[in-house]
Amino acid sequence: DVLLVRNGNPWLGGAAGAAWATVFSQYGALVMFWRWMTDEVKQKPKDHAKRSRKFFYGRGRDDGMPSRTQQLTTRLQPRNYQPSNSVVVDVTQGIMELMGTSKAGKTRRKKFLKFLGSSKLASVYSTNNDPILTVDGVSDDSITTALDFDSNQISNDNKQNKAIRPSPTHPKTRGFLAGQTTLRNFLHLSKIDVPTAKEFLPFVIPVTTTSIGRISGYIAMSHVASSTLGTFDMAAHQIIFSIFCCLTPIPDALSQVAQSFVPGVYELKNKTEERARALKKTVGNFRKCGVGFGAFLVGLVSLIPVLSRYFTNDVEVLARVNGAIPGVGLFLLVNGLMCAGEGTLLGQKDLTFLRNMYAIFFFTVPAYMLRLKHRALTGVQTVGIGTMWAAFSGYNVIRTSIWHLRLAQLQRRTDQSVVEQDSL
């Protein structure tokens, strides 16, 4: 936008520049997602864990400094230990202080617990699946036992230690198409998986109709505003619509999540009473979330009088913006419930109902907007953006009511099927 909009070329600057910026961003996102799904995740070398363990526990140092094993052994030595040339080392006193409950070994136990809870030790130990550590070439079960010490006791006794973090894992979607497809195969029509495509075919018309049904209302509103309303109303509509487009995607997540969660309950083969209760509870939970989203959005709408001052300082335009706030607030108040209901219906594969309803909305909403235009041009009614947004919010209230009435009807059918199955 910064580079293109200020350009003086009529094909590259101004409104055309903003459109080109949108196009480039879409293709940039496409390239980003393609690389995310097709680039293979680079794994660390397999001998990394062995090298790390050897450094900490073995004799892998050539700088003259003691190894980690030697440092640990020094900590286990009793306080009155005097070094000598003897080969035999008596660590009995140190072990007794470390594993016992004497006051003399309290400090040593704290240091040892701190050592066991250190993040470096945890990361090294977690990289190896072998439960037996090798210290200086000798398999030592005692160190394994120490490392497998009750983690709950360590956290309770020494809460200041850092929590042991699991090794990082890559997202499941990263590189899941690596080595399976290329850009050429992806664009080649002969490579289409027809059986898989047929599984998605029932969703094409309902989802397409849903998208077109939504857009038709926005197009009709913009047409009425540009062809009927004055300059101030048109400017105010542009401000309101910009803020509106930033707020409406927020509750869309409810629809997407519902489409993911509801089929897991709805598609259970056994039509039992537990399934019916679970489906009812799931729908109820999404309704509660929808109410919460609506309240949150209304709170954001209340900030429009403040935000609109960053768009313009014209008093007339700001007055008309404030006149549209009740309609926008009513629309967004029920928009969370609308998205929750729509996603739940899609999750229950009530595709024919959604297709038919959005086909009706595709004609009725623009027809009502054009009726407002006609009444404004004939002088029958004074139409402003407040009137237009009030009508649009009424459409959303009706749509939300229809979705949840349909869900109630489907729930009654589910309960009835359970009763009929039990009676057989």
TORKOL-4160 file (C-alpha; in steps of 0.2 Angstrom, whole numbers, padded with zeros to 4 digits, m for minus):
424
<pt num="1" X="0000" Y="0000" Z="0000"/>
<pt num="2" X="0014" Y="0012" Z="0005"/>
<pt num="3" X="0023" Y="0009" Z="m0011"/>
<pt num="4" X="0009" Y="0008" Z="m0024"/>
<pt num="5" X="m0005" Y="0019" Z="m0018"/>
<pt num="6" X="0005" Y="0035" Z="m0019"/>
<pt num="7" X="0010" Y="0031" Z="m0036"/>
<pt num="8" X="0004" Y="0043" Z="m0050"/>
<pt num="9" X="0001" Y="0030" Z="m0063"/>
<pt num="10" X="m0018" Y="0027" Z="m0065"/>
<pt num="11" X="m0015" Y="0008" Z="m0067"/>
<pt num="12" X="m0003" Y="0006" Z="m0052"/>
<pt num="13" X="m0007" Y="0020" Z="m0040"/>
<pt num="14" X="m0022" Y="0026" Z="m0030"/>
<pt num="15" X="m0037" Y="0013" Z="m0029"/>
<pt num="16" X="m0028" Y="0002" Z="m0042"/>
<pt num="17" X="m0013" Y="0002" Z="m0031"/>
<pt num="18" X="m0022" Y="m0004" Z="m0016"/>
<pt num="19" X="m0030" Y="m0018" Z="m0026"/>
<pt num="20" X="m0013" Y="m0023" Z="m0033"/>
<pt num="21" X="m0007" Y="m0023" Z="m0015"/>
<pt num="22" X="m0021" Y="m0035" Z="m0010"/>
<pt num="23" X="m0017" Y="m0046" Z="m0024"/>
<pt num="24" X="0001" Y="m0047" Z="m0020"/>
<pt num="25" X="m0002" Y="m0051" Z="m0002"/>
<pt num="26" X="m0014" Y="m0066" Z="m0007"/>
<pt num="27" X="m0001" Y="m0073" Z="m0018"/>
<pt num="28" X="0012" Y="m0071" Z="m0005"/>
<pt num="29" X="0002" Y="m0080" Z="0008"/>
<pt num="30" X="m0001" Y="m0094" Z="m0005"/>
<pt num="31" X="0018" Y="m0096" Z="m0007"/>
<pt num="32" X="0021" Y="m0096" Z="0012"/>
<pt num="33" X="0008" Y="m0110" Z="0014"/>
<pt num="34" X="0015" Y="m0120" Z="0000"/>
<pt num="35" X="0032" Y="m0119" Z="0007"/>
<pt num="36" X="0026" Y="m0123" Z="0025"/>
<pt num="37" X="0017" Y="m0139" Z="0019"/>
<pt num="38" X="0030" Y="m0145" Z="0006"/>
<pt num="39" X="0047" Y="m0141" Z="0014"/>
<pt num="40" X="0054" Y="m0156" Z="0024"/>
<pt num="41" X="0058" Y="m0152" Z="0042"/>
<pt num="42" X="0077" Y="m0153" Z="0045"/>
<pt num="43" X="0081" Y="m0165" Z="0059"/>
<pt num="44" X="0096" Y="m0164" Z="0070"/>
<pt num="45" X="0111" Y="m0176" Z="0068"/>
<pt num="46" X="0107" Y="m0193" Z="0077"/>
<pt num="47" X="0124" Y="m0193" Z="0086"/>
<pt num="48" X="0120" Y="m0176" Z="0094"/>
<pt num="49" X="0113" Y="m0185" Z="0110"/>
<pt num="50" X="0128" Y="m0196" Z="0111"/>
<pt num="51" X="0140" Y="m0181" Z="0109"/>
<pt num="52" X="0131" Y="m0171" Z="0122"/>
<pt num="53" X="0130" Y="m0185" Z="0135"/>
<pt num="54" X="0148" Y="m0189" Z="0132"/>
<pt num="55" X="0152" Y="m0171" Z="0136"/>
<pt num="56" X="0143" Y="m0170" Z="0152"/>
<pt num="57" X="0146" Y="m0188" Z="0159"/>
<pt num="58" X="0161" Y="m0195" Z="0150"/>
<pt num="59" X="0179" Y="m0191" Z="0148"/>
<pt num="60" X="0176" Y="m0180" Z="0133"/>
<pt num="61" X="0186" Y="m0164" Z="0138"/>
<pt num="62" X="0204" Y="m0161" Z="0133"/>
<pt num="63" X="0206" Y="m0144" Z="0141"/>
<pt num="64" X="0212" Y="m0151" Z="0157"/>
<pt num="65" X="0196" Y="m0147" Z="0167"/>
<pt num="66" X="0187" Y="m0161" Z="0176"/>
<pt num="67" X="0173" Y="m0170" Z="0168"/>
<pt num="68" X="0155" Y="m0169" Z="0174"/>
<pt num="69" X="0157" Y="m0186" Z="0182"/>
<pt num="70" X="0172" Y="m0180" Z="0192"/>
<pt num="71" X="0163" Y="m0164" Z="0197"/>
<pt num="72" X="0149" Y="m0175" Z="0204"/>
<pt num="73" X="0160" Y="m0187" Z="0213"/>
<pt num="74" X="0169" Y="m0172" Z="0221"/>
<pt num="75" X="0152" Y="m0166" Z="0227"/>
<pt num="76" X="0148" Y="m0183" Z="0235"/>
<pt num="77" X="0164" Y="m0183" Z="0245"/>
<pt num="78" X="0163" Y="m0180" Z="0264"/>
<pt num="79" X="0168" Y="m0163" Z="0271"/>
<pt num="80" X="0183" Y="m0170" Z="0281"/>
<pt num="81" X="0190" Y="m0180" Z="0265"/>
<pt num="82" X="0209" Y="m0178" Z="0263"/>
<pt num="83" X="0216" Y="m0182" Z="0245"/>
<pt num="84" X="0229" Y="m0195" Z="0245"/>
<pt num="85" X="0238" Y="m0206" Z="0232"/>
<pt num="86" X="0227" Y="m0220" Z="0237"/>
<pt num="87" X="0217" Y="m0228" Z="0223"/>
<pt num="88" X="0203" Y="m0233" Z="0234"/>
<pt num="89" X="0190" Y="m0218" Z="0238"/>
<pt num="90" X="0178" Y="m0220" Z="0253"/>
<pt num="91" X="0162" Y="m0211" Z="0248"/>
<pt num="92" X="0151" Y="m0219" Z="0261"/>
<pt num="93" X="0150" Y="m0204" Z="0272"/>
<pt num="94" X="0145" Y="m0193" Z="0257"/>
<pt num="95" X="0132" Y="m0206" Z="0251"/>
<pt num="96" X="0124" Y="m0207" Z="0269"/>
<pt num="97" X="0123" Y="m0188" Z="0270"/>
<pt num="98" X="0116" Y="m0187" Z="0253"/>
<pt num="99" X="0102" Y="m0201" Z="0254"/>
<pt num="100" X="0099" Y="m0199" Z="0273"/>
<pt num="101" X="0090" Y="m0186" Z="0283"/>
<pt num="102" X="0105" Y="m0179" Z="0294"/>
<pt num="103" X="0107" Y="m0161" Z="0297"/>
<pt num="104" X="0125" Y="m0162" Z="0291"/>
<pt num="105" X="0120" Y="m0167" Z="0273"/>
<pt num="106" X="0106" Y="m0154" Z="0271"/>
<pt num="107" X="0116" Y="m0142" Z="0261"/>
<pt num="108" X="0123" Y="m0156" Z="0250"/>
<pt num="109" X="0105" Y="m0163" Z="0247"/>
<pt num="110" X="0099" Y="m0146" Z="0241"/>
<pt num="111" X="0114" Y="m0144" Z="0229"/>
<pt num="112" X="0111" Y="m0162" Z="0222"/>
<pt num="113" X="0092" Y="m0159" Z="0220"/>
<pt num="114" X="0096" Y="m0142" Z="0211"/>
<pt num="115" X="0108" Y="m0152" Z="0200"/>
<pt num="116" X="0095" Y="m0165" Z="0196"/>
<pt num="117" X="0083" Y="m0151" Z="0192"/>
<pt num="118" X="0094" Y="m0141" Z="0180"/>
<pt num="119" X="0088" Y="m0138" Z="0163"/>
<pt num="120" X="0105" Y="m0143" Z="0155"/>
<pt num="121" X="0104" Y="m0160" Z="0163"/>
<pt num="122" X="0086" Y="m0163" Z="0159"/>
<pt num="123" X="0089" Y="m0158" Z="0140"/>
<pt num="124" X="0104" Y="m0170" Z="0139"/>
<pt num="125" X="0094" Y="m0184" Z="0148"/>
<pt num="126" X="0079" Y="m0182" Z="0137"/>
<pt num="127" X="0088" Y="m0184" Z="0121"/>
<pt num="128" X="0092" Y="m0202" Z="0124"/>
<pt num="129" X="0079" Y="m0216" Z="0125"/>
<pt num="130" X="0092" Y="m0228" Z="0134"/>
<pt num="131" X="0087" Y="m0228" Z="0153"/>
<pt num="132" X="0105" Y="m0233" Z="0158"/>
<pt num="133" X="0118" Y="m0220" Z="0157"/>
<pt num="134" X="0137" Y="m0224" Z="0154"/>
<pt num="135" X="0149" Y="m0215" Z="0165"/>
<pt num="136" X="0167" Y="m0217" Z="0160"/>
<pt num="137" X="0163" Y="m0233" Z="0150"/>
<pt num="138" X="0154" Y="m0241" Z="0164"/>
<pt num="139" X="0135" Y="m0244" Z="0165"/>
<pt num="140" X="0130" Y="m0237" Z="0182"/>
<pt num="141" X="0112" Y="m0240" Z="0187"/>
<pt num="142" X="0114" Y="m0229" Z="0203"/>
<pt num="143" X="0115" Y="m0213" Z="0192"/>
<pt num="144" X="0100" Y="m0219" Z="0182"/>
<pt num="145" X="0090" Y="m0221" Z="0198"/>
<pt num="146" X="0096" Y="m0204" Z="0204"/>
<pt num="147" X="0090" Y="m0196" Z="0188"/>
<pt num="148" X="0074" Y="m0205" Z="0189"/>
<pt num="149" X="0071" Y="m0198" Z="0206"/>
<pt num="150" X="0053" Y="m0194" Z="0209"/>
<pt num="151" X="0050" Y="m0177" Z="0200"/>
<pt num="152" X="0036" Y="m0172" Z="0211"/>
<pt num="153" X="0047" Y="m0173" Z="0226"/>
<pt num="154" X="0060" Y="m0163" Z="0218"/>
<pt num="155" X="0047" Y="m0149" Z="0213"/>
<pt num="156" X="0040" Y="m0149" Z="0230"/>
<pt num="157" X="0057" Y="m0149" Z="0239"/>
<pt num="158" X="0065" Y="m0136" Z="0228"/>
<pt num="159" X="0052" Y="m0125" Z="0220"/>
<pt num="160" X="0065" Y="m0113" Z="0214"/>
<pt num="161" X="0071" Y="m0125" Z="0201"/>
<pt num="162" X="0067" Y="m0123" Z="0183"/>
<pt num="163" X="0053" Y="m0134" Z="0176"/>
<pt num="164" X="0060" Y="m0148" Z="0165"/>
<pt num="165" X="0054" Y="m0144" Z="0148"/>
<pt num="166" X="0050" Y="m0157" Z="0135"/>
<pt num="167" X="0060" Y="m0158" Z="0119"/>
<pt num="168" X="0052" Y="m0146" Z="0106"/>
<pt num="169" X="0041" Y="m0155" Z="0093"/>
<pt num="170" X="0036" Y="m0148" Z="0075"/>
<pt num="171" X="0018" Y="m0144" Z="0070"/>
<pt num="172" X="0010" Y="m0158" Z="0062"/>
<pt num="173" X="0006" Y="m0148" Z="0046"/>
<pt num="174" X="0024" Y="m0144" Z="0044"/>
<pt num="175" X="0030" Y="m0153" Z="0028"/>
<pt num="176" X="0016" Y="m0166" Z="0028"/>
<pt num="177" X="0016" Y="m0165" Z="0009"/>
<pt num="178" X="0035" Y="m0166" Z="0007"/>
<pt num="179" X="0040" Y="m0178" Z="m0007"/>
<pt num="180" X="0022" Y="m0182" Z="m0011"/>
<pt num="181" X="0018" Y="m0168" Z="m0023"/>
<pt num="182" X="0026" Y="m0154" Z="m0034"/>
<pt num="183" X="0019" Y="m0138" Z="m0041"/>
<pt num="184" X="0017" Y="m0146" Z="m0058"/>
<pt num="185" X="0008" Y="m0161" Z="m0052"/>
<pt num="186" X="m0003" Y="m0150" Z="m0041"/>
<pt num="187" X="m0009" Y="m0140" Z="m0056"/>
<pt num="188" X="m0011" Y="m0155" Z="m0068"/>
<pt num="189" X="m0029" Y="m0160" Z="m0070"/>
<pt num="190" X="m0025" Y="m0178" Z="m0073"/>
<pt num="191" X="m0018" Y="m0179" Z="m0055"/>
<pt num="192" X="m0034" Y="m0175" Z="m0047"/>
<pt num="193" X="m0040" Y="m0188" Z="m0034"/>
<pt num="194" X="m0058" Y="m0190" Z="m0040"/>
<pt num="195" X="m0064" Y="m0201" Z="m0026"/>
<pt num="196" X="m0058" Y="m0188" Z="m0013"/>
<pt num="197" X="m0065" Y="m0174" Z="m0023"/>
<pt num="198" X="m0082" Y="m0182" Z="m0023"/>
<pt num="199" X="m0082" Y="m0183" Z="m0004"/>
<pt num="200" X="m0081" Y="m0163" Z="m0004"/>
<pt num="201" X="m0093" Y="m0161" Z="m0018"/>
<pt num="202" X="m0109" Y="m0160" Z="m0007"/>
<pt num="203" X="m0101" Y="m0145" Z="0002"/>
<pt num="204" X="m0097" Y="m0135" Z="m0014"/>
<pt num="205" X="m0114" Y="m0128" Z="m0017"/>
<pt num="206" X="m0119" Y="m0124" Z="0001"/>
<pt num="207" X="m0103" Y="m0116" Z="0005"/>
<pt num="208" X="m0102" Y="m0106" Z="m0011"/>
<pt num="209" X="m0120" Y="m0101" Z="m0009"/>
<pt num="210" X="m0116" Y="m0096" Z="0009"/>
<pt num="211" X="m0102" Y="m0085" Z="0004"/>
<pt num="212" X="m0111" Y="m0077" Z="m0010"/>
<pt num="213" X="m0126" Y="m0074" Z="0001"/>
<pt num="214" X="m0115" Y="m0065" Z="0013"/>
<pt num="215" X="m0107" Y="m0054" Z="0000"/>
<pt num="216" X="m0123" Y="m0049" Z="m0009"/>
<pt num="217" X="m0129" Y="m0040" Z="0007"/>
<pt num="218" X="m0113" Y="m0030" Z="0008"/>
<pt num="219" X="m0113" Y="m0026" Z="m0011"/>
<pt num="220" X="m0131" Y="m0020" Z="m0010"/>
<pt num="221" X="m0127" Y="m0009" Z="0005"/>
<pt num="222" X="m0113" Y="m0001" Z="m0004"/>
<pt num="223" X="m0123" Y="0002" Z="m0020"/>
<pt num="224" X="m0137" Y="0011" Z="m0010"/>
<pt num="225" X="m0124" Y="0022" Z="m0001"/>
<pt num="226" X="m0115" Y="0027" Z="m0017"/>
<pt num="227" X="m0131" Y="0030" Z="m0028"/>
<pt num="228" X="m0143" Y="0037" Z="m0015"/>
<pt num="229" X="m0135" Y="0044" Z="0000"/>
<pt num="230" X="m0125" Y="0061" Z="0000"/>
<pt num="231" X="m0107" Y="0064" Z="0002"/>
<pt num="232" X="m0106" Y="0064" Z="0021"/>
<pt num="233" X="m0116" Y="0048" Z="0022"/>
<pt num="234" X="m0105" Y="0039" Z="0009"/>
<pt num="235" X="m0089" Y="0045" Z="0019"/>
<pt num="236" X="m0097" Y="0039" Z="0035"/>
<pt num="237" X="m0102" Y="0022" Z="0028"/>
<pt num="238" X="m0084" Y="0020" Z="0022"/>
<pt num="239" X="m0078" Y="0022" Z="0040"/>
<pt num="240" X="m0091" Y="0011" Z="0048"/>
<pt num="241" X="m0088" Y="m0002" Z="0035"/>
<pt num="242" X="m0069" Y="m0002" Z="0037"/>
<pt num="243" X="m0071" Y="m0005" Z="0056"/>
<pt num="244" X="m0085" Y="m0018" Z="0053"/>
<pt num="245" X="m0074" Y="m0028" Z="0042"/>
<pt num="246" X="m0061" Y="m0028" Z="0056"/>
<pt num="247" X="m0073" Y="m0035" Z="0069"/>
<pt num="248" X="m0083" Y="m0048" Z="0059"/>
<pt num="249" X="m0069" Y="m0060" Z="0057"/>
<pt num="250" X="m0067" Y="m0062" Z="0076"/>
<pt num="251" X="m0082" Y="m0073" Z="0079"/>
<pt num="252" X="m0079" Y="m0083" Z="0063"/>
<pt num="253" X="m0067" Y="m0094" Z="0073"/>
<pt num="254" X="m0083" Y="m0101" Z="0081"/>
<pt num="255" X="m0090" Y="m0107" Z="0065"/>
<pt num="256" X="m0073" Y="m0116" Z="0060"/>
<pt num="257" X="m0071" Y="m0124" Z="0077"/>
<pt num="258" X="m0089" Y="m0130" Z="0077"/>
<pt num="259" X="m0086" Y="m0138" Z="0060"/>
<pt num="260" X="m0071" Y="m0147" Z="0068"/>
<pt num="261" X="m0079" Y="m0153" Z="0085"/>
<pt num="262" X="m0097" Y="m0156" Z="0081"/>
<pt num="263" X="m0094" Y="m0170" Z="0068"/>
<pt num="264" X="m0085" Y="m0180" Z="0081"/>
<pt num="265" X="m0101" Y="m0182" Z="0091"/>
<pt num="266" X="m0114" Y="m0181" Z="0077"/>
<pt num="267" X="m0106" Y="m0195" Z="0067"/>
<pt num="268" X="m0106" Y="m0208" Z="0081"/>
<pt num="269" X="m0114" Y="m0224" Z="0074"/>
<pt num="270" X="m0123" Y="m0229" Z="0089"/>
<pt num="271" X="m0138" Y="m0217" Z="0092"/>
<pt num="272" X="m0138" Y="m0218" Z="0111"/>
<pt num="273" X="m0144" Y="m0207" Z="0124"/>
<pt num="274" X="m0126" Y="m0202" Z="0129"/>
<pt num="275" X="m0124" Y="m0196" Z="0111"/>
<pt num="276" X="m0139" Y="m0185" Z="0111"/>
<pt num="277" X="m0134" Y="m0178" Z="0128"/>
<pt num="278" X="m0117" Y="m0174" Z="0121"/>
<pt num="279" X="m0123" Y="m0166" Z="0105"/>
<pt num="280" X="m0135" Y="m0155" Z="0115"/>
<pt num="281" X="m0121" Y="m0150" Z="0127"/>
<pt num="282" X="m0109" Y="m0146" Z="0113"/>
<pt num="283" X="m0122" Y="m0135" Z="0105"/>
<pt num="284" X="m0125" Y="m0127" Z="0121"/>
<pt num="285" X="m0107" Y="m0123" Z="0124"/>
<pt num="286" X="m0105" Y="m0115" Z="0107"/>
<pt num="287" X="m0120" Y="m0104" Z="0111"/>
<pt num="288" X="m0112" Y="m0098" Z="0127"/>
<pt num="289" X="m0096" Y="m0094" Z="0118"/>
<pt num="290" X="m0107" Y="m0085" Z="0105"/>
<pt num="291" X="m0115" Y="m0074" Z="0118"/>
<pt num="292" X="m0097" Y="m0070" Z="0125"/>
<pt num="293" X="m0091" Y="m0065" Z="0108"/>
<pt num="294" X="m0106" Y="m0054" Z="0105"/>
<pt num="295" X="m0104" Y="m0045" Z="0122"/>
<pt num="296" X="m0085" Y="m0043" Z="0118"/>
<pt num="297" X="m0089" Y="m0036" Z="0101"/>
<pt num="298" X="m0102" Y="m0024" Z="0108"/>
<pt num="299" X="m0089" Y="m0017" Z="0119"/>
<pt num="300" X="m0077" Y="m0014" Z="0104"/>
<pt num="301" X="m0092" Y="m0005" Z="0095"/>
<pt num="302" X="m0093" Y="0007" Z="0110"/>
<pt num="303" X="m0076" Y="0013" Z="0105"/>
<pt num="304" X="m0081" Y="0018" Z="0087"/>
<pt num="305" X="m0084" Y="0036" Z="0092"/>
<pt num="306" X="m0066" Y="0037" Z="0098"/>
<pt num="307" X="m0059" Y="0027" Z="0083"/>
<pt num="308" X="m0068" Y="0037" Z="0070"/>
<pt num="309" X="m0059" Y="0052" Z="0075"/>
<pt num="310" X="m0043" Y="0044" Z="0067"/>
<pt num="311" X="m0052" Y="0043" Z="0051"/>
<pt num="312" X="m0059" Y="0061" Z="0049"/>
<pt num="313" X="m0061" Y="0077" Z="0059"/>
<pt num="314" X="m0077" Y="0082" Z="0049"/>
<pt num="315" X="m0091" Y="0085" Z="0062"/>
<pt num="316" X="m0105" Y="0080" Z="0049"/>
<pt num="317" X="m0096" Y="0064" Z="0045"/>
<pt num="318" X="m0093" Y="0060" Z="0063"/>
<pt num="319" X="m0112" Y="0063" Z="0067"/>
<pt num="320" X="m0117" Y="0051" Z="0054"/>
<pt num="321" X="m0105" Y="0038" Z="0060"/>
<pt num="322" X="m0112" Y="0039" Z="0077"/>
<pt num="323" X="m0130" Y="0037" Z="0070"/>
<pt num="324" X="m0125" Y="0020" Z="0062"/>
<pt num="325" X="m0118" Y="0013" Z="0079"/>
<pt num="326" X="m0134" Y="0006" Z="0085"/>
<pt num="327" X="m0137" Y="m0004" Z="0070"/>
<pt num="328" X="m0118" Y="m0010" Z="0069"/>
<pt num="329" X="m0119" Y="m0015" Z="0088"/>
<pt num="330" X="m0135" Y="m0025" Z="0086"/>
<pt num="331" X="m0128" Y="m0034" Z="0071"/>
<pt num="332" X="m0112" Y="m0039" Z="0081"/>
<pt num="333" X="m0122" Y="m0043" Z="0097"/>
<pt num="334" X="m0129" Y="m0058" Z="0089"/>
<pt num="335" X="m0115" Y="m0062" Z="0076"/>
<pt num="336" X="m0107" Y="m0074" Z="0088"/>
<pt num="337" X="m0122" Y="m0084" Z="0090"/>
<pt num="338" X="m0125" Y="m0083" Z="0071"/>
<pt num="339" X="m0107" Y="m0090" Z="0068"/>
<pt num="340" X="m0109" Y="m0104" Z="0081"/>
<pt num="341" X="m0126" Y="m0109" Z="0074"/>
<pt num="342" X="m0120" Y="m0109" Z="0056"/>
<pt num="343" X="m0104" Y="m0119" Z="0061"/>
<pt num="344" X="m0114" Y="m0132" Z="0071"/>
<pt num="345" X="m0126" Y="m0134" Z="0056"/>
<pt num="346" X="m0112" Y="m0137" Z="0045"/>
<pt num="347" X="m0105" Y="m0149" Z="0057"/>
<pt num="348" X="m0121" Y="m0159" Z="0057"/>
<pt num="349" X="m0121" Y="m0158" Z="0038"/>
<pt num="350" X="m0137" Y="m0149" Z="0036"/>
<pt num="351" X="m0131" Y="m0143" Z="0020"/>
<pt num="352" X="m0147" Y="m0143" Z="0010"/>
<pt num="353" X="m0155" Y="m0131" Z="0023"/>
<pt num="354" X="m0141" Y="m0119" Z="0023"/>
<pt num="355" X="m0140" Y="m0119" Z="0004"/>
<pt num="356" X="m0159" Y="m0115" Z="0003"/>
<pt num="357" X="m0159" Y="m0102" Z="0016"/>
<pt num="358" X="m0144" Y="m0093" Z="0009"/>
<pt num="359" X="m0152" Y="m0094" Z="m0009"/>
<pt num="360" X="m0167" Y="m0085" Z="m0001"/>
<pt num="361" X="m0156" Y="m0072" Z="0007"/>
<pt num="362" X="m0146" Y="m0069" Z="m0009"/>
<pt num="363" X="m0162" Y="m0061" Z="m0016"/>
<pt num="364" X="m0171" Y="m0054" Z="m0001"/>
<pt num="365" X="m0158" Y="m0044" Z="0007"/>
<pt num="366" X="m0153" Y="m0034" Z="m0009"/>
<pt num="367" X="m0171" Y="m0033" Z="m0014"/>
<pt num="368" X="m0175" Y="m0024" Z="0003"/>
<pt num="369" X="m0160" Y="m0013" Z="0001"/>
<pt num="370" X="m0166" Y="m0008" Z="m0017"/>
<pt num="371" X="m0183" Y="m0004" Z="m0009"/>
<pt num="372" X="m0174" Y="0008" Z="0003"/>
<pt num="373" X="m0166" Y="0016" Z="m0012"/>
<pt num="374" X="m0182" Y="0018" Z="m0021"/>
<pt num="375" X="m0191" Y="0025" Z="m0006"/>
<pt num="376" X="m0177" Y="0038" Z="m0004"/>
<pt num="377" X="m0177" Y="0043" Z="m0022"/>
<pt num="378" X="m0195" Y="0046" Z="m0022"/>
<pt num="379" X="m0195" Y="0055" Z="m0006"/>
<pt num="380" X="m0206" Y="0043" Z="0004"/>
<pt num="381" X="m0193" Y="0040" Z="0017"/>
<pt num="382" X="m0177" Y="0049" Z="0023"/>
<pt num="383" X="m0164" Y="0036" Z="0022"/>
<pt num="384" X="m0147" Y="0037" Z="0030"/>
<pt num="385" X="m0133" Y="0025" Z="0034"/>
<pt num="386" X="m0142" Y="0023" Z="0051"/>
<pt num="387" X="m0157" Y="0017" Z="0042"/>
<pt num="388" X="m0147" Y="0005" Z="0031"/>
<pt num="389" X="m0137" Y="m0003" Z="0045"/>
<pt num="390" X="m0153" Y="m0005" Z="0056"/>
<pt num="391" X="m0160" Y="m0015" Z="0041"/>
<pt num="392" X="m0144" Y="m0025" Z="0039"/>
<pt num="393" X="m0144" Y="m0029" Z="0058"/>
<pt num="394" X="m0162" Y="m0035" Z="0057"/>
<pt num="395" X="m0157" Y="m0047" Z="0043"/>
<pt num="396" X="m0143" Y="m0054" Z="0055"/>
<pt num="397" X="m0156" Y="m0056" Z="0069"/>
<pt num="398" X="m0168" Y="m0065" Z="0058"/>
<pt num="399" X="m0154" Y="m0076" Z="0052"/>
<pt num="400" X="m0147" Y="m0080" Z="0069"/>
<pt num="401" X="m0165" Y="m0085" Z="0075"/>
<pt num="402" X="m0168" Y="m0096" Z="0060"/>
<pt num="403" X="m0151" Y="m0105" Z="0064"/>
<pt num="404" X="m0155" Y="m0109" Z="0082"/>
<pt num="405" X="m0173" Y="m0114" Z="0078"/>
<pt num="406" X="m0166" Y="m0126" Z="0066"/>
<pt num="407" X="m0154" Y="m0133" Z="0079"/>
<pt num="408" X="m0168" Y="m0135" Z="0091"/>
<pt num="409" X="m0178" Y="m0145" Z="0078"/>
<pt num="410" X="m0163" Y="m0156" Z="0074"/>
<pt num="411" X="m0160" Y="m0159" Z="0093"/>
<pt num="412" X="m0179" Y="m0165" Z="0095"/>
<pt num="413" X="m0176" Y="m0177" Z="0080"/>
<pt num="414" X="m0161" Y="m0184" Z="0088"/>
<pt num="415" X="m0170" Y="m0186" Z="0105"/>
<pt num="416" X="m0184" Y="m0194" Z="0096"/>
<pt num="417" X="m0173" Y="m0206" Z="0086"/>
<pt num="418" X="m0166" Y="m0212" Z="0103"/>
<pt num="419" X="m0183" Y="m0215" Z="0110"/>
<pt num="420" X="m0188" Y="m0225" Z="0095"/>
<pt num="421" X="m0173" Y="m0235" Z="0095"/>
<pt num="422" X="m0175" Y="m0240" Z="0114"/>
<pt num="423" X="m0193" Y="m0245" Z="0110"/>
<pt num="424" X="m0188" Y="m0258" Z="0097"/>
